[in-house]
């Protein structure tokens, strides 16, 4: 009688383990959804602070958009670029 309970318990345990492995393997191939444009974090190239794109100060320099956390960092970047 104990053998029957032991076998049933092991089968249930095996089922749960296989189910969790199957679920995790399905999620490995899926890329994470991209963040919304306004909520995307961008890094200030001067001080390295991350700020949300919707609150960042954006300057076009040579056809490339640069995002800054403040006007001071934007000015420092412009000074570094011209010198």
MARRODREN-455878 format. One record per residue: y, x, z of N, C-alpha, C in turn. Coordinates in Angstrom, 1 decimal, always signed. Example, Ala and Ser with C-alpha at 12.3 -4.5 7.8 and 13.67 -1.06 7.14 Angstrom:
MARRODREN-455878
[[-5.7 +13.2 +7.8] [-4.5 +12.3 +7.8] [-3.3 +13.2 +7.8]]
[[-2.2 +12.8 +7.1] [-1.1 +13.7 +7.1] [+0.0 +12.9 +7.9]]
end
This chain:
MARRODREN-455878
[[-1.2 +0.8 +0.0] [+0.0 +0.0 +0.0] [+1.3 +0.9 +0.0]]
[[+1.2 +1.9 +0.8] [+2.4 +2.8 +0.9] [+2.6 +3.5 -0.5]]
[[+1.5 +3.8 -1.2] [+1.6 +4.5 -2.5] [+2.4 +3.6 -3.4]]
[[+2.1 +2.3 -3.4] [+2.8 +1.4 -4.3] [+4.3 +1.4 -4.1]]
[[+4.7 +1.3 -2.8] [+6.1 +1.3 -2.4] [+6.8 +2.7 -2.8]]
[[+6.0 +3.7 -2.7] [+6.6 +5.1 -3.0] [+6.7 +5.1 -4.6]]
[[+5.8 +4.7 -5.3] [+5.9 +4.7 -6.8] [+7.0 +3.8 -7.3]]
[[+7.2 +2.6 -6.7] [+8.3 +1.7 -7.1] [+9.6 +2.3 -6.7]]
[[+9.7 +3.0 -5.6] [+11.0 +3.6 -5.2] [+11.3 +4.8 -6.1]]
[[+10.3 +5.6 -6.5] [+10.6 +6.7 -7.4] [+11.0 +6.2 -8.8]]
[[+10.4 +5.1 -9.2] [+10.8 +4.5 -10.5] [+12.2 +4.0 -10.5]]
[[+12.6 +3.3 -9.4] [+14.0 +2.8 -9.3] [+14.9 +4.0 -9.3]]
[[+14.6 +5.0 -8.6] [+15.5 +6.2 -8.5] [+15.6 +6.9 -9.9]]
[[+14.5 +7.0 -10.6] [+14.5 +7.5 -12.0] [+15.3 +6.7 -12.9]]
[[+15.2 +5.4 -12.8] [+16.0 +4.5 -13.6] [+17.5 +4.7 -13.3]]
[[+17.9 +4.8 -12.1] [+19.3 +4.9 -11.7] [+19.8 +6.3 -12.3]]
[[+19.1 +7.3 -12.1] [+19.5 +8.6 -12.6] [+19.6 +8.7 -14.2]]
[[+18.7 +8.1 -14.9] [+18.8 +8.0 -16.3] [+19.9 +7.2 -16.8]]
[[+20.2 +6.1 -16.1] [+21.3 +5.3 -16.4] [+22.7 +6.0 -16.3]]
[[+22.8 +6.8 -15.2] [+24.0 +7.5 -15.0] [+24.2 +8.6 -16.0]]
[[+23.1 +9.3 -16.4] [+23.2 +10.3 -17.4] [+23.6 +9.7 -18.7]]
[[+23.0 +8.6 -19.0] [+23.3 +7.9 -20.3] [+24.8 +7.5 -20.4]]
[[+25.3 +7.0 -19.3] [+26.8 +6.6 -19.2] [+27.7 +7.8 -19.4]]
[[+27.4 +8.9 -18.7] [+28.2 +10.1 -18.7] [+28.2 +10.7 -20.1]]
[[+27.0 +10.6 -20.8] [+26.9 +11.2 -22.1] [+27.7 +10.4 -23.2]]
[[+27.8 +9.1 -22.9] [+28.6 +8.3 -23.9] [+30.1 +8.6 -23.7]]
[[+30.6 +9.0 -22.6] [+32.0 +9.2 -22.3] [+32.4 +10.6 -22.7]]
[[+31.5 +11.6 -22.9] [+31.8 +12.9 -23.1] [+32.5 +13.1 -24.5]]
[[+32.0 +12.3 -25.5] [+32.5 +12.5 -26.9] [+33.8 +11.8 -27.1]]
[[+34.2 +10.9 -26.2] [+35.5 +10.2 -26.4] [+36.7 +11.0 -25.9]]
[[+37.7 +11.1 -26.8] [+38.9 +11.7 -26.3] [+39.7 +10.8 -25.4]]
[[+40.4 +11.4 -24.5] [+41.3 +10.6 -23.6] [+42.4 +9.9 -24.4]]
[[+42.7 +8.7 -24.0] [+43.8 +8.1 -24.8] [+45.1 +8.8 -24.6]]
[[+45.9 +8.9 -25.7] [+47.1 +9.7 -25.5] [+48.1 +8.9 -24.7]]
[[+49.0 +9.6 -24.0] [+50.0 +8.9 -23.1] [+51.0 +8.3 -24.0]]
[[+51.7 +7.3 -23.5] [+52.7 +6.6 -24.2] [+53.9 +7.6 -24.5]]
[[+54.6 +7.5 -25.6] [+55.6 +8.5 -25.9] [+56.6 +8.7 -24.8]]
[[+57.1 +7.6 -24.2] [+58.1 +7.8 -23.1] [+57.6 +8.3 -21.8]]
[[+56.3 +8.2 -21.6] [+55.6 +8.7 -20.4] [+55.1 +10.1 -20.6]]
[[+55.1 +10.6 -21.8] [+54.5 +11.9 -22.0] [+55.4 +13.0 -21.3]]
[[+54.7 +13.9 -20.7] [+55.4 +15.0 -20.0] [+55.6 +16.1 -20.9]]
[[+56.8 +16.7 -21.0] [+57.2 +17.8 -21.8] [+57.7 +18.9 -20.9]]
[[+57.5 +20.2 -21.3] [+58.0 +21.3 -20.5] [+59.3 +21.9 -21.0]]
[[+60.2 +22.1 -20.0] [+61.4 +22.8 -20.3] [+61.1 +24.2 -20.7]]
[[+61.6 +24.7 -21.8] [+61.3 +26.1 -22.2] [+62.1 +27.2 -21.3]]
[[+63.1 +26.7 -20.7] [+63.9 +27.7 -19.9] [+63.3 +27.9 -18.5]]
[[+63.2 +26.7 -17.7] [+62.8 +26.8 -16.3] [+61.3 +26.5 -16.1]]
[[+60.7 +25.9 -17.1] [+59.3 +25.5 -17.0] [+58.9 +24.2 -16.3]]
[[+60.0 +23.5 -16.0] [+59.8 +22.2 -15.3] [+59.3 +21.1 -16.3]]
[[+58.3 +20.3 -15.8] [+57.9 +19.2 -16.7] [+58.7 +18.0 -16.4]]
[[+59.1 +17.3 -17.4] [+59.9 +16.1 -17.3] [+59.4 +15.1 -18.3]]
[[+59.5 +13.8 -18.0] [+59.1 +12.7 -18.9] [+60.0 +12.8 -20.2]]
[[+59.3 +12.6 -21.3] [+60.0 +12.7 -22.6] [+61.2 +11.7 -22.7]]
[[+61.1 +10.6 -22.0] [+62.2 +9.6 -22.2] [+63.4 +10.0 -21.4]]
[[+63.3 +10.9 -20.4] [+64.5 +11.3 -19.6] [+64.9 +12.7 -20.0]]
[[+64.2 +13.4 -20.9] [+64.5 +14.7 -21.3] [+65.8 +14.8 -22.2]]
[[+66.5 +15.9 -22.1] [+67.6 +16.1 -23.0] [+67.0 +16.8 -24.2]]
[[+67.2 +16.2 -25.4] [+66.5 +16.8 -26.6] [+67.6 +17.4 -27.5]]
[[+67.4 +18.7 -27.9] [+68.2 +19.3 -28.9] [+67.4 +19.8 -30.0]]
[[+68.0 +19.7 -31.2] [+67.4 +20.2 -32.5] [+67.9 +21.6 -32.7]]
[[+66.9 +22.6 -32.7] [+67.3 +24.0 -33.0] [+66.4 +24.5 -34.1]]
[[+67.0 +24.7 -35.2] [+66.2 +25.2 -36.4] [+65.2 +24.2 -36.9]]
[[+65.4 +23.0 -36.8] [+64.4 +22.0 -37.2] [+63.4 +21.7 -36.2]]
[[+63.4 +22.3 -35.0] [+62.4 +22.0 -33.9] [+63.1 +21.3 -32.8]]
[[+62.5 +20.3 -32.3] [+63.0 +19.6 -31.1] [+62.6 +20.3 -29.8]]
[[+63.6 +20.6 -29.0] [+63.4 +21.2 -27.7] [+63.8 +20.2 -26.7]]
[[+63.0 +20.0 -25.6] [+63.3 +19.1 -24.5] [+63.7 +19.9 -23.3]]
[[+64.7 +19.5 -22.6] [+65.2 +20.2 -21.5] [+65.4 +19.3 -20.3]]
[[+65.3 +19.8 -19.1] [+65.4 +19.0 -17.9] [+66.9 +18.7 -17.6]]
[[+67.8 +19.5 -18.0] [+69.2 +19.3 -17.7] [+70.1 +20.0 -18.8]]
[[+71.4 +19.7 -18.7] [+72.3 +20.3 -19.6] [+72.5 +21.8 -19.4]]
[[+72.3 +22.2 -18.1] [+72.4 +23.6 -17.8] [+71.3 +24.4 -18.5]]
[[+70.1 +23.9 -18.5] [+69.0 +24.6 -19.1] [+69.2 +24.6 -20.7]]
[[+69.7 +23.5 -21.2] [+70.0 +23.5 -22.6] [+71.0 +24.5 -23.0]]
[[+72.1 +24.7 -22.2] [+73.1 +25.7 -22.4] [+72.5 +27.1 -22.3]]
[[+71.7 +27.4 -21.3] [+71.0 +28.7 -21.1] [+70.2 +29.0 -22.3]]
[[+69.5 +28.0 -22.8] [+68.6 +28.2 -24.0] [+69.5 +28.6 -25.2]]
[[+70.6 +27.9 -25.4] [+71.5 +28.2 -26.5] [+72.1 +29.6 -26.3]]
[[+72.4 +30.0 -25.1] [+72.9 +31.4 -24.9] [+71.9 +32.4 -25.2]]
[[+70.6 +32.2 -24.8] [+69.5 +33.1 -25.0] [+69.2 +33.2 -26.5]]
[[+69.4 +32.1 -27.2] [+69.1 +32.1 -28.6] [+70.1 +32.9 -29.5]]
[[+71.4 +32.8 -29.0] [+72.4 +33.4 -29.8] [+72.6 +34.9 -29.5]]
[[+72.1 +35.3 -28.3] [+72.3 +36.7 -27.9] [+71.2 +37.6 -28.3]]
end
